Amino acid sequence: MDNARIFAAVIFVGSIVLLGDAWFKVNQPPAVEPSSQSTTVPALTQDSTVPTVTPTPRDSSSPPPVISATQAAVPASRIVTVRTDVLVAEIDTVGGVLRRLELLEHRSMDDPDENLLLFEATGERTYMAQGGLIGDGLPNHTTPFRVVSSDFELDIGDEDLAIVLQADAVDGREVVLRYTFHRGDYVVDVDYEIANNGDSPIVSHGYFQFLRDGNPATGDSKMRPTFTGAAIYTEESKFTKVDFDDMDKGKVKYPKKANDGWAAFVQHYFVAAWVVEQGLSREYFTRPRDNGLYAVGVIVPVPEIAPGTSGHISSQLYVGPQNQDRMSMLAPGLELTVDYGWLAIIAAPLFWLLSAIHQWVGNWGVAIILLTVIIKLFFYPLSAASYKSMAKMRVLAPKLQKLKETYGDDRQRMQQAMMEMYKTEKINPLGGCLPILVQIPVFIALYWVLLGSVELRNAPFILWIHDLSAKDPYYVLPILMGLSMIVQSWLSPTPPDPVQAKIMKIMPVVFSVFFFFFPAGLVLYWLVNNILSIAQQWQITRVIERSKSANANR
């Protein structure tokens, strides 16, 4: 324990290590044991053009079969292109599959001139939303539909746009698939209407699933591999992430049966989720499919439909940015797809405050600066105590150097002499360390807020910074941050140990290079925080050094 600055440096390095660990690893919540009532269910066969369900004896309350994501041979399809004010969707008439989704208000990370594609069905990438019915003579996601609608673009003044597809009737069972899009919203209502014109009742289930490859989201940086994978939420298990490796290994554990919740695929900034009406029984599933694909979804029983009557099964499909306000209105827990890790209890209020400031100033970069000032003011007493301790250690630096020269390599006697000096001068060697330790959780929480908030994606700040979620293209902010760290090292006491002194000199360079790849918004926070710390530390150091000098001249 040579001096307080060393302890502060250790804590600071520890915080960066935690940040780096959070950066390179994705927090996986503890697995929840599955319900003992979960059952293994058969998949669709591929013996014919239209797949059929393997018959399984069951009563009406037992869970339905899980649908295979692998499609059988199907006839040529027609692609219906739907356009609203916020998205462009492509629906395949084979199965009514939503196979392409373009978000008009979000740019691609690979090409800023192109809109972001959330869903695709190409040779390189597969990500789509599928649905269907399970039961004799009922259509599924490989059944041909014909288009009933004639209008595929949301007109000015209209709030909703319905796309209607109809399957050929089998044994008097008529099914209409209806997609309803809404102005200014990423929620799509998906409804299967079933008319029973036959002689026997219809007992069936509906299913809603996503099919996706296991590749990282488009534009994800290797320096920033945030979680990409499935997520299941129920009131029993809360938010459970399921990565692709766990699906491959069969280590997926969560309550299969529930009366609430949702199923989703999550990626950085965006989410696709099936949200069935709360209170209805349902079964969730996640599993690997053929050709490196993965499925996640939900199966819901359809109330029995007597001859001459009709019924329906529906779900809401959210496909868009992780907007916490909208998602929290749609379903409980959906806002948790914005994953703040183990410090969510601190991060959530910080995001709320950041958003409130943005509503006032209208610029996310300015909001980050003002939030940094508020946090600095909040921790001012703790920071002041830390800097006072450092300033006192700085004043003692010449005396500590004399002790080193006096005792040479006798470290035990030198440590005893140092402790006596600390006691005489009334200095706590841990005084500069503990206040910083208290602030570390806030720093890490804010790190996750700035990393995970889609609101900062493509958000400009000033001049050359056009996207606060991307790295500074000219590395101006990281260089300025490195310079600020050098200034801080000048204001701090020099460690008597030469090795430690060299480490303190190298740290600014190392962290500057490290921050070259961090989002500009995060670097902006650290830069502003450093500038405020320098001002506070300089003022406190100046006052204490003047006081010591005045006392020495008396």
RODO-2510 file (C-alpha; in nm, 4 decimals, decimal comma):
residues 554
     n   res          X          Y          Z
     1     m     0,0000     0,0000     0,0000
     2     d     0,2336     0,2730    -0,1236
     3     n    -0,0227     0,5457    -0,1691
     4     a    -0,3844     0,6181    -0,2422
     5     r    -0,3270     0,6802    -0,6105
     6     i    -0,2128     0,3226    -0,6587
     7     f    -0,5300     0,1949    -0,4989
     8     a    -0,7358     0,4302    -0,7138
     9     a    -0,5507     0,3090    -1,0225
    10     v    -0,6154    -0,0529    -0,9296
    11     i    -0,9866     0,0175    -0,8863
    12     f    -0,9959     0,2090    -1,2125
    13     v    -0,8244    -0,0736    -1,3977
    14     g    -1,0654    -0,3152    -1,2333
    15     s    -1,3578    -0,1152    -1,3623
    16     i    -1,2160    -0,1219    -1,7147
    17     v    -1,1666    -0,4969    -1,6838
    18     l    -1,5330    -0,5283    -1,5855
    19     l    -1,6299    -0,3137    -1,8815
    20     g    -1,4165    -0,5230    -2,1121
    21     d    -1,5641    -0,8406    -1,9743
    22     a    -1,9122    -0,7022    -2,0245
    23     w    -1,8119    -0,6004    -2,3748
    24     f    -1,6753    -0,9372    -2,4857
    25     k    -1,9181    -1,1601    -2,2990
    26     v    -2,2940    -1,1705    -2,2907
    27     n    -2,4595    -1,2222    -1,9542
    28     q    -2,6620    -1,5414    -1,9506
    29     p    -2,9240    -1,5546    -1,6756
    30     p    -2,9545    -1,8687    -1,4666
    31     a    -3,1549    -2,1374    -1,6377
    32     v    -3,4998    -2,2143    -1,5036
    33     e    -3,5985    -2,5765    -1,4669
    34     p    -3,8707    -2,6755    -1,7121
    35     s    -4,2186    -2,7646    -1,6077
    36     s    -4,2620    -3,1291    -1,5340
    37     q    -4,5704    -3,1266    -1,7571
    38     s    -4,3762    -3,0462    -2,0752
    39     t    -4,4063    -3,3174    -2,3372
    40     t    -4,2178    -3,4188    -2,6468
    41     v    -4,4235    -3,3566    -2,9550
    42     p    -4,3918    -3,4795    -3,3156
    43     a    -4,2990    -3,2695    -3,6162
    44     l    -4,4498    -3,2280    -3,9612
    45     t    -4,3676    -3,4928    -4,2148
    46     q    -4,2237    -3,4127    -4,5566
    47     d    -4,3706    -3,6997    -4,7565
    48     s    -4,5988    -3,4808    -4,9663
    49     t    -4,6315    -3,1305    -5,1030
    50     v    -4,8574    -3,0329    -4,8163
    51     p    -4,7112    -3,1580    -4,4845
    52     t    -4,9344    -3,3324    -4,2363
    53     v    -4,9200    -3,3747    -3,8616
    54     t    -4,8241    -3,7157    -3,7312
    55     p    -5,1388    -3,8330    -3,5493
    56     t    -5,0996    -3,8419    -3,1732
    57     p    -5,3741    -3,9340    -2,9268
    58     r    -5,4463    -3,6347    -2,7070
    59     d    -5,7198    -3,4639    -2,5207
    60     s    -5,8080    -3,1004    -2,5924
    61     s    -5,5951    -2,9708    -2,3055
    62     s    -5,2676    -3,1455    -2,3990
    63     p    -4,9919    -2,9472    -2,5703
    64     p    -4,9906    -2,9378    -2,9510
    65     p    -4,7074    -3,0659    -3,1672
    66     v    -4,4077    -2,8473    -3,2471
    67     i    -4,3951    -2,7583    -3,6130
    68     s    -4,0823    -2,8331    -3,8102
    69     a    -3,9207    -2,5221    -3,9538
    70     t    -3,7984    -2,7201    -4,2545
    71     q    -4,0344    -2,6677    -4,5435
    72     a    -4,1498    -2,9412    -4,7793
    73     a    -4,1597    -2,8976    -5,1545
    74     v    -4,4134    -2,6305    -5,2409
    75     p    -4,5503    -2,4809    -5,5616
    76     a    -4,4213    -2,1555    -5,7057
    77     s    -4,5015    -1,8616    -5,4827
    78     r    -4,6094    -1,5048    -5,5334
    79     i    -4,4487    -1,2283    -5,3278
    80     v    -4,6816    -0,9551    -5,2002
    81     t    -4,5022    -0,6292    -5,1144
    82     v    -4,6632    -0,4205    -4,8399
    83     r    -4,5610    -0,0615    -4,7676
    84     t    -4,6439     0,1570    -4,4673
    85     d    -4,4856     0,4768    -4,3400
    86     v    -4,2280     0,2868    -4,1293
    87     l    -4,1680    -0,0459    -4,3040
    88     v    -4,1763    -0,2454    -4,6245
    89     a    -4,2764    -0,6109    -4,5865
    90     e    -4,2799    -0,9024    -4,8297
    91     i    -4,5310    -1,1827    -4,7729
    92     d    -4,4967    -1,5137    -4,9554
    93     t    -4,8292    -1,6594    -5,0662
    94     v    -4,6887    -2,0035    -4,9856
    95     g    -4,7671    -2,0309    -4,6168
    96     g    -4,8305    -1,6573    -4,5801
    97     v    -4,4702    -1,6304    -4,4569
    98     l    -4,3373    -1,2824    -4,3742
    99     r    -4,0003    -1,3325    -4,5409
   100     r    -3,8569    -0,9824    -4,5782
   101     l    -3,8895    -0,6731    -4,3594
   102     e    -3,7237    -0,3386    -4,4306
   103     l    -3,7267    -0,0666    -4,1629
   104     l    -3,7552     0,2712    -4,3332
   105     e    -3,6420     0,4814    -4,0364
   106     h    -3,3269     0,2838    -3,9577
   107     r    -3,0125     0,2625    -4,1679
   108     s    -2,7969    -0,0411    -4,2293
   109     m    -2,4710    -0,0466    -4,0328
   110     d    -2,2930    -0,1852    -4,3404
   111     d    -2,4251     0,0799    -4,5789
   112     p    -2,5693     0,4036    -4,4339
   113     d    -2,7435     0,4709    -4,7642
   114     e    -2,9524     0,1536    -4,7336
   115     n    -3,2407     0,0797    -4,4974
   116     l    -3,1972    -0,1912    -4,2383
   117     l    -3,3315    -0,5350    -4,3272
   118     l    -3,4581    -0,7169    -4,0202
   119     f    -3,6044    -1,0154    -4,2104
   120     e    -3,4414    -1,1701    -4,5154
   121     a    -3,4696    -1,4960    -4,7070
   122     t    -3,1561    -1,5107    -4,9208
   123     g    -2,8805    -1,7606    -4,9760
   124     e    -2,6611    -1,5871    -4,7195
   125     r    -2,9205    -1,5050    -4,4563
   126     t    -3,2468    -1,6508    -4,3303
   127     y    -3,4764    -1,4730    -4,0889
   128     m    -3,8553    -1,4858    -4,1252
   129     a    -4,1854    -1,5093    -3,9402
   130     q    -4,4083    -1,8107    -3,9972
   131     g    -4,7435    -1,9299    -3,8704
   132     g    -5,0137    -2,1826    -3,9310
   133     l    -5,2734    -2,4198    -3,7931
   134     i    -5,2363    -2,7768    -3,6717
   135     g    -5,5280    -3,0059    -3,7579
   136     d    -5,6759    -3,2139    -4,0380
   137     g    -5,7435    -3,0079    -4,3499
   138     l    -5,5975    -2,6866    -4,1999
   139     p    -5,3213    -2,4777    -4,3613
   140     n    -4,9712    -2,4341    -4,2186
   141     h    -4,6619    -2,2370    -4,3229
   142     t    -4,6120    -2,4479    -4,6390
   143     t    -4,9720    -2,4307    -4,7643
   144     p    -5,0448    -2,2200    -5,0774
   145     f    -5,2713    -1,9189    -5,0213
   146     r    -5,4327    -1,6873    -5,2727
   147     v    -5,4376    -1,3107    -5,2291
   148     v    -5,7769    -1,1541    -5,1617
   149     s    -5,6620    -0,7970    -5,1014
   150     s    -5,5987    -0,5513    -5,3822
   151     d    -5,4441    -0,2629    -5,1855
   152     f    -5,0922    -0,3132    -5,0488
   153     e    -4,9857     0,0394    -4,9538
   154     l    -5,1013     0,2448    -4,6560
   155     d    -5,2700     0,5491    -4,8073
   156     i    -5,2447     0,9000    -4,6673
   157     g    -5,5117     0,9431    -4,4021
   158     d    -5,5503     0,5693    -4,3362
   159     e    -5,4426     0,4297    -4,0009
   160     d    -5,4547     0,0575    -4,0838
   161     l    -5,3821    -0,1676    -4,3807
   162     a    -5,5166    -0,5242    -4,3941
   163     i    -5,3641    -0,7895    -4,6202
   164     v    -5,5968    -1,0875    -4,6607
   165     l    -5,4900    -1,4319    -4,7847
   166     q    -5,7185    -1,7332    -4,8221
   167     a    -5,6395    -2,1047    -4,8401
   168     d    -5,8399    -2,3519    -5,0432
   169     a    -6,1157    -2,5116    -4,8361
   170     v    -6,0653    -2,8745    -4,7331
   171     d    -6,3658    -3,0739    -4,6097
   172     g    -6,5588    -2,7514    -4,5606
   173     r    -6,2850    -2,5920    -4,3508
   174     e    -6,2222    -2,2401    -4,4778
   175     v    -5,9260    -2,0409    -4,3425
   176     v    -5,8415    -1,6746    -4,3963
   177     l    -5,5051    -1,5316    -4,2900
   178     r    -5,5127    -1,1609    -4,2166
   179     y    -5,2107    -0,9328    -4,1597
   180     t    -5,3019    -0,5870    -4,0252
   181     f    -5,0362    -0,3151    -4,0370
   182     h    -5,0675     0,0161    -3,8491
   183     r    -4,9443     0,3668    -3,9208
   184     g    -4,6298     0,4646    -3,7322
   185     d    -4,6133     0,1290    -3,5548
   186     y    -4,4001    -0,1844    -3,5705
   187     v    -4,6807    -0,4050    -3,4388
   188     v    -4,8503    -0,6296    -3,6939
   189     d    -5,1710    -0,8157    -3,6027
   190     v    -5,1759    -1,1705    -3,7402
   191     d    -5,5118    -1,3512    -3,7345
   192     y    -5,6333    -1,6874    -3,8619
   193     e    -6,0117    -1,6950    -3,9157
   194     i    -6,1551    -2,0458    -3,9375
   195     a    -6,5041    -2,1201    -4,0715
   196     n    -6,6398    -2,4719    -4,0172
   197     n    -6,8769    -2,5591    -4,2999
   198     g    -6,8265    -2,9305    -4,2484
   199     d    -7,0109    -3,1931    -4,0487
   200     s    -6,7676    -3,2440    -3,7577
   201     p    -6,6180    -3,0066    -3,5008
   202     i    -6,2688    -2,8669    -3,5540
   203     v    -6,0136    -2,9286    -3,2797
   204     s    -5,6896    -2,7528    -3,3641
   205     h    -5,3956    -2,5420    -3,2503
   206     g    -5,2312    -2,2350    -3,3946
   207     y    -4,8582    -2,1760    -3,3970
   208     f    -4,6445    -1,8657    -3,4501
   209     q    -4,2699    -1,9001    -3,4944
   210     f    -3,9514    -1,7375    -3,6205
   211     l    -3,6962    -1,9165    -3,8336
   212     r    -3,3438    -1,7742    -3,8244
   213     d    -2,9845    -1,8638    -3,9003
   214     g    -2,7300    -1,8561    -3,6192
   215     n    -2,5101    -1,5815    -3,7610
   216     p    -2,4488    -1,2510    -3,5799
   217     a    -2,6745    -0,9607    -3,6697
   218     t    -2,5734    -0,7632    -3,9763
   219     g    -2,3313    -0,4848    -3,8857
   220     d    -2,2322    -0,6244    -3,5445
   221     s    -1,8695    -0,5498    -3,4661
   222     k    -1,6365    -0,8173    -3,3315
   223     m    -1,5328    -0,5592    -3,0743
   224     r    -1,8966    -0,5304    -2,9712
   225     p    -2,0613    -0,8761    -2,9844
   226     t    -2,3872    -0,8121    -2,8016
   227     f    -2,6347    -1,0951    -2,7536
   228     t    -2,8024    -1,2458    -3,0575
   229     g    -3,0390    -1,5339    -2,9947
   230     a    -3,3778    -1,6421    -2,8675
   231     a    -3,5603    -1,5099    -2,5627
   232     i    -3,8607    -1,6437    -2,3733
   233     y    -4,0524    -1,4491    -2,1098
   234     t    -4,3115    -1,5786    -1,8637
   235     e    -4,4121    -1,4522    -1,5228
   236     e    -4,2677    -1,7715    -1,3763
   237     s    -3,9232    -1,7614    -1,5369
   238     k    -3,9052    -1,3904    -1,6238
   239     f    -3,6612    -1,2990    -1,9025
   240     t    -3,4625    -1,6022    -2,0214
   241     k    -3,2062    -1,5829    -2,2995
   242     v    -3,1390    -1,8932    -2,5095
   243     d    -2,8305    -1,8833    -2,7278
   244     f    -2,7780    -2,0944    -3,0382
   245     d    -2,5154    -2,3196    -2,8787
   246     d    -2,7559    -2,4155    -2,6009
   247     m    -3,0185    -2,5086    -2,8592
   248     d    -2,7654    -2,7294    -3,0374
   249     k    -2,6662    -2,8989    -2,7115
   250     g    -3,0231    -2,9396    -2,5875
   251     k    -2,9518    -2,7307    -2,2761
   252     v    -3,2613    -2,5186    -2,3163
   253     k    -3,4473    -2,4893    -1,9855
   254     y    -3,7533    -2,2745    -1,9218
   255     p    -4,1208    -2,3431    -1,8431
   256     k    -4,2684    -2,4822    -2,1625
   257     k    -4,6293    -2,4207    -2,0565
   258     a    -4,7629    -2,0848    -1,9434
   259     n    -5,0625    -1,8551    -1,9588
   260     d    -4,8618    -1,5424    -2,0348
   261     g    -4,5420    -1,4123    -2,1879
   262     w    -4,3889    -1,3989    -2,5344
   263     a    -4,1246    -1,5580    -2,7585
   264     a    -3,8653    -1,3616    -2,9522
   265     f    -3,5389    -1,3432    -3,1382
   266     v    -3,3179    -1,0644    -3,0043
   267     q    -3,0274    -0,8837    -3,1641
   268     h    -2,8452    -0,5578    -3,0941
   269     y    -3,0987    -0,2720    -3,1053
   270     f    -3,3809    -0,4785    -3,2641
   271     v    -3,6260    -0,7528    -3,1709
   272     a    -3,8908    -0,9702    -3,3315
   273     a    -4,1476    -1,1058    -3,0846
   274     w    -4,4688    -1,3063    -3,0969
   275     v    -4,7066    -1,1760    -2,8296
   276     v    -5,0186    -1,3893    -2,7740
   277     e    -5,3029    -1,2492    -2,5659
   278     q    -5,2214    -1,2754    -2,1955
   279     g    -5,4248    -1,5337    -2,0035
   280     l    -5,4435    -1,7902    -2,2844
   281     s    -5,2674    -2,1228    -2,2356
   282     r    -4,9689    -2,1695    -2,4633
   283     e    -4,6505    -2,3709    -2,5075
   284     y    -4,3136    -2,2209    -2,5998
   285     f    -4,0431    -2,3944    -2,7980
   286     t    -3,6860    -2,3248    -2,9107
   287     r    -3,4917    -2,5773    -3,1150
   288     p    -3,2329    -2,6202    -3,3916
   289     r    -3,3551    -2,7072    -3,7406
   290     d    -3,1791    -2,8295    -4,0537
   291     n    -2,9126    -2,6329    -4,2445
   292     g    -2,7941    -2,4301    -3,9446
   293     l    -3,1351    -2,2743    -3,8788
   294     y    -3,3129    -2,2240    -3,5475
   295     a    -3,6788    -2,1872    -3,4525
   296     v    -3,8444    -2,0146    -3,1594
   297     g    -4,2164    -1,9774    -3,1174
   298     v    -4,5408    -2,0407    -2,9372
   299     i    -4,8293    -2,2847    -2,9857
   300     v    -5,1813    -2,1941    -2,8751
   301     p    -5,4949    -2,4153    -2,8650
   302     v    -5,7910    -2,2953    -3,0699
   303     p    -6,1309    -2,3232    -2,8984
   304     e    -6,3324    -2,6063    -3,0524
   305     i    -6,5302    -2,4887    -3,3557
   306     a    -6,8666    -2,6581    -3,4011
   307     p    -7,0157    -2,7218    -3,7493
   308     g    -7,1749    -2,4087    -3,8915
   309     t    -6,9741    -2,1741    -3,6696
   310     s    -6,6385    -1,9981    -3,6917
   311     g    -6,3449    -1,9195    -3,4670
   312     h    -6,0052    -1,7609    -3,4809
   313     i    -5,6584    -1,7538    -3,3277
   314     s    -5,4359    -1,4475    -3,3352
   315     s    -5,1097    -1,2986    -3,2154
   316     q    -4,9388    -0,9639    -3,2269
   317     l    -4,6052    -0,9538    -3,4046
   318     y    -4,3565    -0,6859    -3,2966
   319     v    -4,0789    -0,6337    -3,5509
   320     g    -3,8658    -0,3275    -3,4966
   321     p    -3,6331    -0,1287    -3,2743
   322     q    -3,6056    -0,1916    -2,9018
   323     n    -3,8122     0,1117    -2,8085
   324     q    -3,8707     0,0578    -2,4377
   325     d    -4,1817     0,2741    -2,4056
   326     r    -4,3622     0,1008    -2,6928
   327     m    -4,2565    -0,2481    -2,5917
   328     s    -4,3603    -0,2042    -2,2280
   329     m    -4,7078    -0,1011    -2,3496
   330     l    -4,7336    -0,4079    -2,5718
   331     a    -4,6453    -0,6837    -2,3231
   332     p    -4,5021    -0,7200    -1,9714
   333     g    -4,1277    -0,7747    -1,9771
   334     l    -4,0801    -0,7042    -2,3483
   335     e    -3,8720    -0,3977    -2,2627
   336     l    -3,6216    -0,6353    -2,0988
   337     t    -3,4928    -0,7241    -2,4447
   338     v    -3,2877    -0,4069    -2,3947
   339     d    -3,0442    -0,5988    -2,1786
   340     y    -2,8663    -0,3864    -1,9173
   341     g    -2,7200    -0,6922    -1,7466
   342     w    -2,6917    -0,7236    -1,3704
   343     l    -2,7012    -0,3463    -1,3167
   344     a    -3,0432    -0,2915    -1,4739
   345     i    -3,1722    -0,1463    -1,1462
   346     i    -2,9281     0,1438    -1,1938
   347     a    -2,9234     0,1546    -1,5732
   348     a    -3,3007     0,1906    -1,6186
   349     p    -3,3251     0,5171    -1,4164
   350     l    -3,0173     0,6498    -1,5970
   351     f    -3,1817     0,5884    -1,9332
   352     w    -3,5003     0,7547    -1,8121
   353     l    -3,3012     1,0608    -1,7071
   354     l    -3,1055     1,0631    -2,0338
   355     s    -3,4309     1,0487    -2,2317
   356     a    -3,5835     1,3293    -2,0270
   357     i    -3,2819     1,5495    -2,0934
   358     h    -3,2987     1,4673    -2,4647
   359     q    -3,6610     1,5774    -2,4805
   360     w    -3,5463     1,9125    -2,3465
   361     v    -3,2310     1,9696    -2,5576
   362     g    -3,3134     1,7658    -2,8703
   363     n    -2,9595     1,6273    -2,9158
   364     w    -2,8413     1,2969    -2,7717
   365     g    -2,4789     1,4110    -2,7549
   366     v    -2,5733     1,7190    -2,5549
   367     a    -2,7960     1,4990    -2,3375
   368     i    -2,4962     1,2735    -2,2619
   369     i    -2,2886     1,5771    -2,1622
   370     l    -2,5585     1,7114    -1,9306
   371     l    -2,6174     1,3670    -1,7797
   372     t    -2,2441     1,3417    -1,7096
   373     v    -2,2540     1,6787    -1,5341
   374     i    -2,5519     1,5689    -1,3212
   375     i    -2,3789     1,2433    -1,2228
   376     k    -2,0607     1,4359    -1,1418
   377     l    -2,2515     1,6773    -0,9208
   378     f    -2,4263     1,3884    -0,7472
   379     f    -2,0931     1,2267    -0,6637
   380     y    -1,9146     1,5546    -0,5931
   381     p    -1,8683     1,4915    -0,2170
   382     l    -1,7223     1,1456    -0,2795
   383     s    -1,4963     1,2724    -0,5572
   384     a    -1,3829     1,5624    -0,3402
   385     a    -1,2841     1,3224    -0,0615
   386     s    -1,0902     1,1133    -0,3111
   387     y    -0,9083     1,4097    -0,4645
   388     k    -0,8261     1,5553    -0,1223
   389     s    -0,6611     1,2299    -0,0294
   390     m    -0,4692     1,2274    -0,3582
   391     a    -0,3636     1,5896    -0,3098
   392     k    -0,2297     1,5123     0,0374
   393     m    -0,0419     1,2154    -0,1019
   394     r     0,1018     1,4421    -0,3698
   395     v     0,2291     1,6797    -0,1016
   396     l     0,3881     1,3860     0,0795
   397     a     0,5550     1,2524    -0,2356
   398     p     0,8996     1,4114    -0,1611
   399     k     0,8968     1,2683     0,1927
   400     l     0,8011     0,9260     0,0603
   401     q     1,0901     0,9432    -0,1851
   402     k     1,3265     1,0219     0,1043
   403     l     1,1988     0,7176     0,2937
   404     k     1,2746     0,5045    -0,0084
   405     e     1,6274     0,6422    -0,0262
   406     t     1,6741     0,5939     0,3485
   407     y     1,5594     0,2322     0,3736
   408     g     1,6587     0,1150     0,0272
   409     d     1,5454    -0,2434    -0,0306
   410     d     1,4231    -0,2959     0,3251
   411     r     1,0567    -0,2871     0,2287
   412     q     0,9291    -0,3940     0,5716
   413     r     1,0930    -0,1014     0,7523
   414     m     0,9910     0,1377     0,4749
   415     q     0,6265     0,0232     0,5044
   416     q     0,6378     0,0787     0,8805
   417     a     0,7829     0,4274     0,8321
   418     m     0,5169     0,5073     0,5706
   419     m     0,2363     0,4012     0,8035
   420     e     0,3794     0,6194     1,0796
   421     m     0,3924     0,9126     0,8390
   422     y     0,0307     0,8530     0,7313
   423     k    -0,0713     0,8489     1,0971
   424     t     0,1212     1,1686     1,1754
   425     e    -0,0139     1,3540     0,8710
   426     k    -0,3676     1,2120     0,9321
   427     i    -0,3932     1,0610     0,5868
   428     n    -0,5928     0,7494     0,5014
   429     p    -0,4111     0,5634     0,2210
   430     l    -0,7455     0,4193     0,1130
   431     g    -0,9100     0,7621     0,1057
   432     g    -0,8680     0,7964    -0,2706
   433     c    -0,9835     0,4441    -0,3410
   434     l    -1,3142     0,3886    -0,1639
   435     p    -1,5049     0,6857    -0,3152
   436     i    -1,4128     0,5639    -0,6622
   437     l    -1,5268     0,2125    -0,5742
   438     v    -1,8748     0,3426    -0,4903
   439     q    -1,9041     0,5102    -0,8317
   440     i    -1,7980     0,2116    -1,0433
   441     p    -2,1469     0,0486    -1,0630
   442     v    -2,2889     0,3750    -1,1968
   443     f    -2,0157     0,3979    -1,4605
   444     i    -2,0761     0,0388    -1,5748
   445     a    -2,4542     0,0884    -1,5776
   446     l    -2,4185     0,3989    -1,7926
   447     y    -2,1865     0,2028    -2,0198
   448     w    -2,4683    -0,0458    -2,0833
   449     v    -2,7201     0,2338    -2,1339
   450     l    -2,5062     0,3994    -2,4013
   451     l    -2,4250     0,0656    -2,5628
   452     g    -2,7770    -0,0761    -2,5746
   453     s    -3,0052     0,2209    -2,6443
   454     v    -3,1359     0,2144    -3,0007
   455     e    -3,2187     0,5844    -2,9647
   456     l    -2,8467     0,6588    -3,0055
   457     r    -2,8239     0,4533    -3,3242
   458     n    -2,7640     0,6878    -3,6215
   459     a    -2,8064     0,9822    -3,3798
   460     p    -2,5808     1,2744    -3,4820
   461     f    -2,3910     1,4937    -3,2378
   462     i    -2,1813     1,7640    -3,4037
   463     l    -1,9757     1,8111    -3,7184
   464     w    -1,8037     1,4798    -3,7999
   465     i    -1,9975     1,2620    -3,5530
   466     h    -2,3079     1,1418    -3,7349
   467     d    -2,3746     0,8304    -3,5270
   468     l    -2,3209     0,8185    -3,1508
   469     s    -2,3528     0,4384    -3,1532
   470     a    -2,0560     0,4008    -3,3906
   471     k    -1,6892     0,4735    -3,3314
   472     d    -1,5522     0,8218    -3,3947
   473     p    -1,4491     0,8040    -3,7642
   474     y    -1,1502     1,0342    -3,7091
   475     y    -1,0675     0,9192    -3,3532
   476     v    -1,0824     1,2753    -3,2237
   477     l    -1,2712     1,1894    -2,9048
   478     p    -1,0435     0,8948    -2,8087
   479     i    -0,7333     1,1097    -2,8607
   480     l    -0,8789     1,3910    -2,6514
   481     m    -0,9702     1,1361    -2,3848
   482     g    -0,6106     1,0095    -2,3848
   483     l    -0,4817     1,3653    -2,3428
   484     s    -0,7218     1,4206    -2,0537
   485     m    -0,5870     1,1076    -1,8842
   486     i    -0,2320     1,2390    -1,9243
   487     v    -0,3350     1,5629    -1,7539
   488     q    -0,4937     1,3615    -1,4734
   489     s    -0,1707     1,1690    -1,4242
   490     w     0,0170     1,4993    -1,3864
   491     l    -0,2210     1,6039    -1,1101
   492     s    -0,1884     1,2733    -0,9291
   493     p     0,0889     1,1743    -0,6877
   494     t     0,3798     0,9922    -0,8492
   495     p     0,4199     0,6385    -0,7126
   496     p     0,7581     0,5804    -0,5468
   497     d     0,7815     0,2440    -0,7213
   498     p     0,9375     0,2974    -1,0710
   499     v     0,7355     0,0110    -1,2203
   500     q     0,4095     0,1564    -1,0941
   501     a     0,5135     0,5001    -1,2158
   502     k     0,5705     0,3613    -1,5672
   503     i     0,2325     0,1866    -1,5623
   504     m     0,0632     0,5146    -1,4734
   505     k     0,2337     0,6801    -1,7727
   506     i     0,1398     0,4025    -2,0142
   507     m    -0,2257     0,3807    -1,9061
   508     p    -0,3471     0,6873    -2,1033
   509     v    -0,2020     0,5494    -2,4263
   510     v    -0,3419     0,1991    -2,3706
   511     f    -0,6913     0,3216    -2,2856
   512     s    -0,6951     0,5654    -2,5757
   513     v    -0,6270     0,2833    -2,8208
   514     f    -0,8871     0,0675    -2,6446
   515     f    -1,1470     0,3425    -2,6779
   516     f    -1,0797     0,3842    -3,0510
   517     f    -1,3363     0,1081    -3,1106
   518     f    -1,5951     0,2190    -2,8553
   519     p    -1,9139     0,4021    -2,9580
   520     a    -1,8649     0,7778    -2,9810
   521     g    -2,1401     0,8332    -2,7232
   522     l    -1,9539     0,6281    -2,4638
   523     v    -1,6205     0,7985    -2,5347
   524     l    -1,7954     1,1352    -2,5105
   525     y    -1,9161     1,0455    -2,1617
   526     w    -1,5669     0,9441    -2,0456
   527     l    -1,4104     1,2557    -2,1986
   528     v    -1,6553     1,4924    -2,0297
   529     n    -1,6212     1,3033    -1,7021
   530     n    -1,2412     1,3331    -1,7228
   531     i    -1,2569     1,7069    -1,7949
   532     l    -1,4840     1,7659    -1,4969
   533     s    -1,2602     1,5471    -1,2803
   534     i    -0,9527     1,7436    -1,3884
   535     a    -1,1178     2,0732    -1,2960
   536     q    -1,2255     1,9411    -0,9561
   537     q    -0,8936     1,7710    -0,8859
   538     w    -0,6890     2,0749    -0,9932
   539     q    -0,8883     2,3068    -0,7683
   540     i    -0,8642     2,0772    -0,4641
   541     t    -0,4942     2,0092    -0,5200
   542     r    -0,4204     2,3805    -0,5548
   543     v    -0,6015     2,4640    -0,2301
   544     i    -0,4258     2,1912    -0,0298
   545     e    -0,0804     2,2696    -0,1693
   546     r    -0,1261     2,6383    -0,0883
   547     s    -0,2404     2,5486     0,2614
   548     k     0,0637     2,3261     0,3173
   549     s     0,2939     2,5931     0,1793
   550     a     0,1417     2,8596     0,4050
   551     n     0,1792     2,6355     0,7112
   552     a     0,5401     2,5607     0,6210
   553     n     0,6252     2,9322     0,6007
   554     r     0,4894     3,0078     0,9451
***
